[in-house]
Amino acid sequence: MNKKLSMADYLMTLLFLFVIIGALGAFFYGIKVGKDKTTIKYELLIAEKQEMAKELTAYHQQYLVSFYHTIYLPYRDFQKKWFEHLDAIELESESVDPQSIFKELSKLADEKFKSMESMSMPSTSPLLQEAHSNYLKSLKLFSDATSEFRSKTTNQQGAKIVEMINNEVFFKEAKNFALLAQSDYYSAIVSWNESTNPNLAGMDLANMDDVTFNEWSQMNLNIKNVFVSNILEETMNYVPYYPQDITIRIDEMITNGQAKKMAFLTVKPIIEMLVDTNAVRSGDYLKKRQVFYKNETLPQLPFFYE
């Protein structure tokens, strides 16, 4: 016998269907939300890893080598001539004509500027870009300052000329830009080192105002060189040798006990003493490299090996 459904039965059936449809909708919406969250999470992780990868390869050894040959070495050529000529002026040799020397230096600085101006570094390597820009600023100032300075050397003796140079504002600025560039380049070397060893120890010590002997021992050569270059920049010491030449002299003094005998407790005063007393020479690092840094991880840059 057929029983006819009442209105209440129809309403209950419809309500039941709505509940089922709502539950299914909520279920699939939950799946979609969960999926979207998971996708976003992994997209962020992937983006972070890609960004980290970019950062680690930003200072690829190839970039460091390219910078060395196209920017760093041309600047060093000028820097060597600068110190050679200043030494000749200070010795007051009869064959030395200060005006001719400054004319030559101005021309050389301008030539190096033009040869380096067209070079470029990857946008992913801001330290190298900054170093490039600062070396160019240094050369431009040296070129202009030496040209203007020529007339001031008339009837002046060698030692007086050197003193005048050391007090000249534009020469000070030229040196300052070079020291900034040097710090940037050595910092880029540490960034390369970090890409080869993400757990590189002593990174936080590189930019300290000063470090103890124990802290110094925790740094590898690349980080020590950054510390030294930062101190040179801070103290405005424009010198003819490399930061690693100072680094190895510090290592020697600490190892043989000389630093302790001289009552040094931290590294910065040693750097200042070594510079002030002319106790460092170009090539000091290469002479003792095998003693202190035989197995050091270094980029293939000539000043570390030749």
C-alpha positions as CSV (number, residue, x, y, z in Angstrom):
1,M,0.0,0.0,0.0
2,N,1.4,3.3,-1.1
3,K,1.8,5.9,1.6
4,K,1.8,9.5,0.4
5,L,4.7,11.7,1.6
6,S,3.6,14.6,3.7
7,M,4.9,18.2,3.4
8,A,6.9,17.7,6.5
9,D,8.6,14.7,4.9
10,Y,9.5,16.7,1.8
11,L,11.0,19.5,4.0
12,M,13.0,17.0,6.0
13,T,14.3,15.4,2.8
14,L,15.3,18.8,1.4
15,L,16.9,19.8,4.7
16,F,18.9,16.6,4.7
17,L,20.1,17.2,1.2
18,F,21.1,20.7,2.0
19,V,23.1,19.5,5.0
20,I,24.9,16.9,2.8
21,I,25.6,19.4,0.1
22,G,26.9,21.9,2.7
23,A,29.1,19.3,4.4
24,L,30.6,18.3,1.0
25,G,31.1,22.0,0.1
26,A,32.9,22.6,3.4
27,F,35.0,19.5,2.9
28,F,36.2,20.5,-0.5
29,Y,36.6,24.1,0.5
30,G,38.8,22.9,3.4
31,I,40.9,20.8,1.0
32,K,41.3,23.8,-1.3
33,V,42.3,26.1,1.6
34,G,44.8,23.6,2.9
35,K,46.2,23.0,-0.6
36,D,46.6,26.8,-1.2
37,K,48.3,27.2,2.2
38,T,50.7,24.4,1.4
39,T,51.4,25.8,-2.0
40,I,52.1,29.2,-0.6
41,K,54.3,27.7,2.1
42,Y,56.4,25.7,-0.4
43,E,56.5,28.6,-2.8
44,L,58.0,30.8,-0.1
45,L,60.5,28.1,0.8
46,I,61.5,27.7,-2.8
47,A,61.8,31.5,-3.2
48,E,63.9,31.7,-0.1
49,K,66.2,28.9,-1.3
50,Q,66.5,30.5,-4.8
51,E,67.3,33.8,-3.1
52,M,69.9,32.1,-0.9
53,A,71.3,30.5,-4.0
54,K,71.6,33.8,-5.8
55,E,73.3,35.3,-2.7
56,L,75.8,32.4,-2.5
57,T,76.7,32.6,-6.2
58,A,76.7,36.4,-6.3
59,Y,80.5,36.3,-5.6
60,H,81.4,33.5,-7.8
61,Q,85.2,33.0,-8.1
62,Q,84.9,34.0,-11.8
63,Y,83.6,37.5,-10.8
64,L,86.5,37.9,-8.3
65,V,89.1,37.0,-10.9
66,S,87.5,39.3,-13.5
67,F,87.5,42.1,-11.0
68,Y,91.1,41.5,-10.1
69,H,92.3,41.7,-13.7
70,T,90.1,44.5,-15.1
71,I,89.8,46.8,-12.0
72,Y,92.0,45.9,-9.1
73,L,95.2,45.3,-11.0
74,P,95.0,48.5,-13.1
75,Y,94.4,50.5,-9.9
76,R,97.4,48.8,-8.2
77,D,99.6,49.8,-11.1
78,F,98.7,53.4,-10.4
79,Q,99.2,52.9,-6.7
80,K,102.6,51.4,-7.1
81,K,103.7,54.3,-9.3
82,W,102.3,56.8,-6.7
83,F,104.5,55.4,-3.9
84,E,107.5,55.0,-6.1
85,H,107.4,58.6,-7.1
86,L,106.7,59.9,-3.6
87,D,109.7,58.0,-2.4
88,A,111.8,59.5,-5.1
89,I,110.6,63.0,-4.2
90,E,111.3,62.5,-0.5
91,L,114.8,61.3,-1.3
92,E,115.4,64.6,-3.1
93,S,117.3,63.1,-6.0
94,E,118.7,65.7,-8.4
95,S,117.3,63.9,-11.3
96,V,113.7,64.2,-9.9
97,D,111.5,66.9,-11.2
98,P,108.3,67.1,-9.0
99,Q,106.3,69.0,-11.6
100,S,107.1,66.3,-14.2
101,I,106.3,63.6,-11.8
102,F,102.8,65.0,-10.9
103,K,102.1,65.5,-14.6
104,E,102.9,61.9,-15.2
105,L,100.8,60.7,-12.2
106,S,97.8,62.8,-13.4
107,K,98.1,61.3,-16.9
108,L,98.4,57.7,-15.5
109,A,95.4,58.1,-13.2
110,D,93.4,59.4,-16.1
111,E,94.4,56.5,-18.3
112,K,93.6,53.9,-15.7
113,F,90.2,55.6,-15.0
114,K,89.3,55.4,-18.7
115,S,90.4,51.8,-19.0
116,M,88.3,50.8,-15.9
117,E,85.2,53.1,-16.6
118,S,83.8,50.8,-19.3
119,M,84.0,47.7,-17.1
120,S,81.0,46.4,-15.2
121,M,80.2,44.0,-12.4
122,P,77.0,41.9,-12.1
123,S,74.1,43.5,-10.4
124,T,74.0,40.5,-8.1
125,S,77.4,41.5,-6.7
126,P,76.9,44.9,-5.0
127,L,80.2,44.7,-3.1
128,L,82.1,44.4,-6.4
129,Q,80.0,47.2,-7.9
130,E,80.8,49.5,-4.9
131,A,84.5,48.6,-5.1
132,H,84.5,49.5,-8.8
133,S,82.8,52.8,-8.2
134,N,85.1,53.7,-5.4
135,Y,88.2,52.9,-7.3
136,L,87.0,55.1,-10.1
137,K,86.3,58.0,-7.7
138,S,89.8,57.5,-6.3
139,L,91.5,57.7,-9.7
140,K,89.4,60.7,-10.7
141,L,90.4,62.6,-7.6
142,F,94.1,61.6,-8.0
143,S,94.1,62.7,-11.6
144,D,92.5,66.1,-10.8
145,A,94.4,66.7,-7.6
146,T,97.9,65.9,-9.0
147,S,97.2,68.2,-12.0
148,E,96.3,71.1,-9.7
149,F,99.1,70.3,-7.2
150,R,101.9,70.7,-9.7
151,S,102.1,74.4,-9.4
152,K,102.4,74.2,-5.6
153,T,105.7,72.2,-5.8
154,T,107.7,75.1,-7.2
155,N,110.7,75.9,-5.0
156,Q,109.7,73.2,-2.5
157,Q,111.9,70.6,-1.0
158,G,111.1,66.8,-1.1
159,A,110.1,66.3,2.5
160,K,108.0,69.5,2.4
161,I,106.2,68.3,-0.8
162,V,105.3,65.0,0.8
163,E,104.0,66.8,3.9
164,M,101.9,69.0,1.7
165,I,100.5,66.0,-0.1
166,N,99.6,64.3,3.2
167,N,97.6,67.4,4.3
168,E,95.9,68.0,0.9
169,V,92.1,67.4,1.3
170,F,91.6,66.0,-2.2
171,F,94.5,63.5,-1.8
172,K,92.9,62.4,1.5
173,E,89.6,61.8,-0.3
174,A,91.3,59.9,-3.1
175,K,92.9,57.6,-0.6
176,N,89.7,57.2,1.4
177,F,87.8,56.0,-1.7
178,A,90.6,53.5,-2.4
179,L,90.5,52.1,1.1
180,L,86.7,51.8,0.9
181,A,87.1,49.9,-2.4
182,Q,89.7,47.6,-0.9
183,S,87.4,46.7,2.1
184,D,84.5,46.0,-0.4
185,Y,86.7,43.7,-2.5
186,Y,88.0,41.7,0.5
187,S,84.5,41.5,1.9
188,A,83.4,40.0,-1.5
189,I,86.2,37.4,-1.1
190,V,84.7,36.4,2.3
191,S,81.2,36.2,0.6
192,W,82.7,33.8,-1.9
193,N,84.3,31.8,1.0
194,E,80.9,31.6,2.7
195,S,79.4,30.2,-0.5
196,T,82.0,27.3,-0.4
197,N,81.5,26.9,3.4
198,P,78.0,28.0,4.7
199,N,79.2,27.3,8.3
200,L,82.2,29.6,8.0
201,A,83.3,30.5,11.6
202,G,84.3,34.0,12.7
203,M,82.1,35.9,10.3
204,D,80.8,38.1,13.1
205,L,84.3,39.2,14.1
206,A,85.3,40.7,10.8
207,N,83.5,44.1,11.4
208,M,84.5,44.4,15.1
209,D,86.2,47.6,16.3
210,D,89.0,45.4,17.8
211,V,89.6,41.7,18.6
212,T,91.5,39.7,21.2
213,F,94.2,37.3,20.2
214,N,91.8,34.4,20.9
215,E,89.2,36.0,18.6
216,W,91.9,36.5,16.0
217,S,92.7,32.8,16.1
218,Q,89.0,32.0,15.3
219,M,89.2,33.7,11.9
220,N,90.5,32.3,8.7
221,L,92.8,34.3,6.4
222,N,90.0,35.8,4.4
223,I,88.1,37.1,7.4
224,K,91.4,38.4,9.0
225,N,92.1,40.4,5.8
226,V,88.7,42.0,6.0
227,F,89.3,43.0,9.6
228,V,92.7,44.5,8.6
229,S,91.3,46.3,5.6
230,N,88.5,47.8,7.8
231,I,91.1,49.1,10.3
232,L,93.2,50.6,7.5
233,E,90.1,52.3,6.2
234,E,89.2,53.6,9.7
235,T,92.6,54.9,10.4
236,M,93.1,56.3,6.9
237,N,96.3,54.4,6.3
238,Y,96.9,54.2,2.5
239,V,99.8,51.8,2.2
240,P,101.7,50.1,-0.7
241,Y,101.2,46.6,0.6
242,Y,98.3,44.2,0.8
243,P,96.1,43.5,3.9
244,Q,97.5,39.9,3.9
245,D,101.0,41.3,4.3
246,I,99.8,42.9,7.6
247,T,97.8,39.8,8.6
248,I,100.8,37.5,8.4
249,R,103.0,40.0,10.4
250,I,100.4,40.0,13.1
251,D,100.4,36.1,13.1
252,E,104.1,36.1,13.4
253,M,104.1,38.5,16.4
254,I,101.5,36.6,18.2
255,T,103.1,33.2,17.5
256,N,106.6,34.1,18.5
257,G,105.5,35.9,21.7
258,Q,106.6,39.4,20.5
259,A,103.1,40.8,20.8
260,K,102.9,39.7,24.4
261,K,106.4,41.1,25.2
262,M,105.3,44.4,23.8
263,A,102.2,44.3,26.1
264,F,99.7,44.2,23.3
265,L,96.3,42.6,24.3
266,T,94.3,43.2,21.1
267,V,95.0,43.2,17.4
268,K,94.1,46.8,16.3
269,P,97.1,48.4,18.2
270,I,99.4,45.9,16.5
271,I,98.2,47.0,13.1
272,E,98.7,50.7,13.9
273,M,102.2,50.0,15.2
274,L,103.2,47.9,12.2
275,V,102.0,50.7,9.8
276,D,103.5,53.6,11.8
277,T,106.9,52.0,12.1
278,N,107.0,50.8,8.4
279,A,107.4,47.2,9.7
280,V,105.5,45.7,6.7
281,R,106.7,45.0,3.2
282,S,104.9,43.9,0.0
283,G,105.6,40.2,-0.2
284,D,105.6,39.4,3.5
285,Y,102.6,37.2,3.1
286,L,104.0,35.3,0.2
287,K,107.2,34.6,2.1
288,K,105.4,33.0,5.0
289,R,102.3,31.7,3.3
290,Q,103.4,28.1,3.5
291,V,104.1,28.4,7.2
292,F,100.8,29.9,8.3
293,Y,98.2,29.2,5.5
294,K,99.4,26.2,3.6
295,N,96.0,24.6,3.4
296,E,93.8,27.7,3.4
297,T,90.7,27.9,1.2
298,L,91.4,30.9,-1.1
299,P,90.1,32.0,-4.4
300,Q,92.5,31.7,-7.4
301,L,93.7,35.4,-7.2
302,P,97.3,36.1,-8.1
303,F,98.0,38.1,-4.9
304,F,97.5,35.0,-2.8
305,Y,99.9,32.9,-4.8
306,E,102.4,34.9,-6.8
